[in-house]
Amino acid sequence: MKRSIALLDCNNFYVSCERVFNSSLEGKPVVVLSNNDGCAISCSREAKALGIKVGDPIFKHKQEILRHGVQLCSSNYTLYGDLSDRVMKVLSKFSDELEVYSIDEAFLRFSAKSLSNTEAFAHQLRSEVRQNTGIPVSVGISASKTLAKLANRIAKKKLQLNGVSCLMQSNEIQKALAGTQIADVWGIGRQYTKQLELHGICTALDLARANDTWIRKQMTVKGLATAWELRGFSCFPFGNERPNCKEICCSLSFGRPVQALRELKEAVSQHVLQAVQKLRSQNASARGIGVFINSNRFDTQNSYANYFSLFHHIPSRDPFLFIHLAFQALSKIFRAGIDYTKSGVILLDISSSEYLAPSLFDFTAQALPSQTPEPLLSAMDQINQRWGQHTVRPACVQKEKGWDMRRKHLSDRFTSSWDELASC
């Protein structure tokens, strides 16, 4: 029985999330905005038809917004994250081999006796996700991840396919490859695109037919794997767990300029807490932390940016320890009288917590607080997971923040806050 790979991709995911609880947005041009409502990060099909593209500064489309009644939504990541989890839970019922690729994409591997069974499987996927979450999705199916990506792209472009594209027959695959520009192949970046086009490789079919020795020389083993994937061979590993991050960065642009050291400490402590939560979720520890702050980079006369890092003698996953280190680093780079517009932290030298051994010299760190007992930290994790983020938190992490990012068009957290449940 032949094994196939499906890629399920949520259509205009952030916009679709907003429409789930606001049916008045259906059929209208909708744009979801980035932090501080600056740029478009998700656009409905109707908004794209007006020339609004992902990444565009929204002020450039002021006339189109007023003329066509474009609906603007501030990014509501709490809502989007929860709906993403619900989509993935639905998909997990269809296959034990599920790989969550991003917040709105997932690969599934399954068996099918015939093409008709494959198409029926894809339509059932779409129907189940839509019925259980309200999110419309597109499904691409083929013999490899790269071809499944290509099939998914076709499913989105050709409305007559009803959101499903199966590239299983050789002639259909060849036709799809010939109609796909090399820049649109999954894993081919901008630099490789320029390089390949200089050598006359302009389509996916050109790459699939290229000489293996030449491909490996020009694009390394990963490029060769991409070429074999285009030929229908599954080369990229399939797994449920994504590799741990080598570094973890959390940052935020302020909703207004910040000058006070106290407010910078509030922001930095929040970044640390978010970064350490991610660190603990992958059962890892870090040995160092870097802190950066900067002012408006377009103000050339008063522009300021700086970064400082500190390291602990042993790896840790203690948020209180890293907040202490972050405050020390911040004091090294803070300058009074500057309008700061952004701050962030980076956890450094990350390693798995499974292989850590305690240090014989732990008692020498007199300037640092002692490590918080792991059972206490685990209890905090469990409480926050059950009752909501920051239910239990260090006192320096404030709930009410005057410097928080601007979100004038923010919808409610319909699925994760009792106070913001949708009314009947």
N, C-alpha and C positions, 0 to 999 in steps of 0.2 A: 504494500500500500504506500503510495507516494506521500512524502511529507511536504507540506506547504507552509509558507510564512505569511502572516497577515500583518499589515500595519494599519492600525486604527488611529485616525487623527481627528480631533474635535474641530469643527468648522468655526473659524473666527472665535476662538474659545472664550476670551474675555467678554466679547459682545454677547455671545450665546448665554453666558452666565447671567448677564444683566437682564436678558430677555426672559429667562426662566421665571422670574418673579415680577416682571413688568411687561405684560403682554402688549401694552400700548407702543412698545418699541418695535414690534414685528412689522416688517416691510418698510421701516423708516431708516434713513441714514444715521448710523450710530458710530461714535468714536469713543474708545476708552483711552484715557490720558495717562501719561507717565507721572512719576513723582513731581509734586508741585504743579500738576496740571500743565506741564510744559509741551510734551510731544505726543503724537499719536502712537500707541503701541498695539492697538487692535482696531480694525475697521470692518464694518459690515460691507456686504457686497454693494449695497446702495451708496455707501460713502465712497467706496473705491471708484464707482462710476462717476462721481463728481471730481475725481482727480486727487482725492486725499489718500496719501500713502503712509504706511507704517514708517515711523521715524521722522515724519515731517513736523516741524514746529507748528503748533496749532494757530499761532497768530498770523501765519502766512495764508490761512484759509478763512479769515474773518468774514470776507464777503460771501463765500460759498455757504458758510455756516448760517449767516443771517438770511440769505436769499432762499435757501432750501430747507431751513428748519432742522439742521443737523443736531441730533441729540448728543450732548457731551456727558461722559461718565468718568468720575475720578476712579483710579485703580483701587479695587477692593480685594486685596490679596487674601484676606481671611476667607471671603466667600469663594474665591476662585480655587483656593487650595482645598477647601472642603468638598466642593463639587468634583474636583479632580479625583480625590480619594474615592468618592462614590462611583465615578465612572470606572476606575480601576477595579473596584470590588465586583462590579457587574461583569467585567471582562474575565476576572479570575474564575468565574463559574464555567467558562467555556474551554479553558485549557489550564493544565497544571504548569505549562511552560509559558509564562507571561513575563515579559521584560518591559518595565516602565522606563521609557526613553526620556520623557520630559513631562511637564505638567499636563500636556494635552496630547501626548502620543504614547503608544505602546505597541510592542511586537508580540504576536502570539504564534505558536507553532502547533499545527494540528495535522490530522490525517484526513484524506478524502478519497473516496473510491472513484469519483468522476468529476468532471468540470461542473456538472449540474449540482452535485453535492457541495462543491466549493462555493458556488454562487449563492446557494441557499443558506450556507453557513454565514456568509458575509451579510446577507440581508437580515438574517436573524440577529446578528451582532448589532447592526444599526437599530433594529426595532427594539431590542431589549434595552439598549443604552438610552434611547429616546424616551421610552416608556417609563423607565425607572429614574432618570435624572433630568429629562427635558432637554438634554444637549444633543444637537444634530452632529453626526459624524460621517466621515468618509472612510472607506475601507479599500485598501489595495492589497492584492494577493498575488504572490508569485513564488519562485523556488528559492530566492535569496532575499536578504534584507534590502540590498540596493535596488533590486527589481521591484520589490514590494513598495519601496519609497516612490519609485517611478510610477508604478501603477496607481498609487494613492494620489499623486499629482494629476494624473489623467482623470481620475474619478472626480476631482474637484473642478477641473476645467470644463469637462463635458457634462452638462446638466442632464442630457438625455440618458446617461448611465445610472441615474438615481443614486449616486453616491457610492457605487461599487464598480471596481475595475479589476478583472482577473487576467493576468498575463501568464498563461500556462502553455499556449501553443507557440511553437517555434516561429511561425510566420508573423503572429501578432507581436511577439517580443522584438523581432527584427524591425518591424514597422515602427514600434514605439521608440526603439533606440535611435532609428534614423531621424525621427522627429524631435529628439531631445538634444538641446544644445549642451555642449560639454560643461558649461558653467552651471547647468541645472542638475548635474549628476551629484548625488549624495557623497560628500567627502572631498569633492574637488573644489578647492578654495580659489581665491582670486589669483594668487601667484601661479598655481598650476595651470589655471585656465589660460593665462597669457603665454606660458611656456608651451603648452600643448597646441594652441592655435598657431604659434609660430612654426610648428612642425606639421601643420596641415591636419591636425586632429581637432575637428570642430564639433563633432556630434558624439553621442554615446556609442553609436555603432562604430565610429572610427576608432575609439579607444578599445572596444571589445575585439576588434580585428587587428590591433597593433601587435607587433612582435614582443614576446614576453621579455626577452633580454633587454631590449630597448626600454620598455616600460620600467623594469626594475632599476635600470641605471638612472633614469630620469626622475622616477617617483618613489623609489625604495620599495620594500616588500608590501607596504600598505597599499600603494598605488597598483601593484600587480594584483593584490587581492581584490581591489575594486573592479579591475578588468575581468577577473574570473567570475566575480559576482554578476557582472553584466552578461556573462555567457551562460548563466544559470546555475553556477556552482556556489553552494553556501560556504563562505570562507570566514566570515566574521563570527566570533563566538556568541552563543546565545545563553544568557543567564539571567537569573532573577535579581542578583545583587550587582550594584554598580560599584566600581572601585572607589576606595576612600580618597578624599581630597588630600593633596599635598599641602595646601594652604587653605584657610577659610577666612574670607573677607566679609565684613558687614559694614555698610556705610549709609549715609543719609544726607541729602541736601536739605537745609533748613528752610522753613516757610518764610522766615524773615532773618535779616542779619543778626548774628549773635556776637556780643562782645564780652560778656561776663564769664569768668572762669568757672563759676558755679554751674552755669547752664551747659558749658562744654563738658563738664564732668558728668552731668546728668545724661547727656547724649552718648558719651563714650561708654558709660556704665551699661546703658541699654544695648549698645553694639556688642559689648563683651558678653552679656547674658545671651543674646541671640546666637553669637558665634559658638559659645561653649555648649549651648543646647544642641547645635548641629554636631559638634565634636562628640558629645556624649551619645548621640543617636547612632553614630557609626562606631561606637565602642573604641574610641581613640583618645589619645592624650597629646598635648603639645608642650613644648619646652620654652617657647618664647612668644612674645606679643609685640606687634608694631602698632603705633598710633600715628595717624596723620590728620592734619587740619589744613584748610585753605580758605582764602577769601575769593572774591569774584575775580576769575582769571582774565576777564575782559577789561578790568580796571587796571591798566598798565602802570599807573602812577602809584597806586596803593596795594598792588597785588602781593600776596604773601602765601607761601605754602611750605610746609615742613613735615618731617617724619622722624620718629625716633623709636628704637626697639630695645627691649630688655629681655633677658633670658633667665630662667630659673635653673637651678643646678640639676633638677630631675624633672622629667615630664609630668604633667598634671592635667586634670580635667575639673579643677575646682574653680567655679566662677568667682568666688570671693578673692582667691589668690590673684587671678588675672585682672580683676578690677583694681586691686592694690597696685599691681605692676603698671597697669594702664594709666593710673593717676600719676605715678612717678614719671612715666614717659611724657605725659601731657605737660607736666610742669617744666620739662626741659625745652619744649618748643613753643609754649604759649607766650604771646606778646600782647600786652595791654593796648587798648585803643584801636584794634583792628576789627573790621566787620567780617566775621567768619561766616561762610555760606555752606560749608560741608565739613563733616568729620567722619572718621572711620577707624576700624581696627583690623588687624590681620593676625591670625594665629599661625605661628611658625613652627617648623621642625616637628611635624605631626607623625606619630607612630601608633601602632596598635597597642591598646591597653593590655592585651592578652600576654604580651611578652615582656612586660615591665617588671623589673626587680627593684625593691626598695634600696635607697642609697645608705651606705654606712655613715655618710657624713651629713645626713638630713638635719642634725642638731646644730650645724654650723650656720644655718640661715637665720641669724638673729634679727635681721632687719625686716624679714617677711613674716606674715602671720602663719601660724601652723596650718597644716592641711585640714580642711573641714572633713569630718568623718564621712566616709562613703555611704553608710546607711542613711545619714541625714540628707545627703544630696539625692539619693535614690528616692527617698520619701517625697522630696520637693518635686522631682520629676513626675512621680505618679500623681501627685495632687494637681499639678499644672496640666497634665495630660487629661485628667478627668474633668476638672473644673474650669479650664481655660488658661491661656498663656498669662504668665505673670501674676497668677493668683497668690502664690508665695514667691517673694522676690527680695533681693537686697534692698534696704531702705533708700539707697541712693538712686534706684531706678524708679522714676516718678511716673504715675499714671497720667496726670494732667501736665501737658507740656506746651508751653506757649510758643516754643520754637519749632513745633512739629510741622511737617510738610503741608502745603496748601492742598486741600481736597474739597473744593466748593461744590462738586457734583457727586458726592459720595452716597452710594446706596447703602441700605441696611445690611447687616450680617444675618441674613434670614435663617441660615441653617446652624449657626453657632452661638447665638446670643438670645437668651430668653426675652430680653427687653426689646428685641428687634424682630420678633417672629412676625410673619406676614399675617394680617388680619383677614378673616373670611368675608 
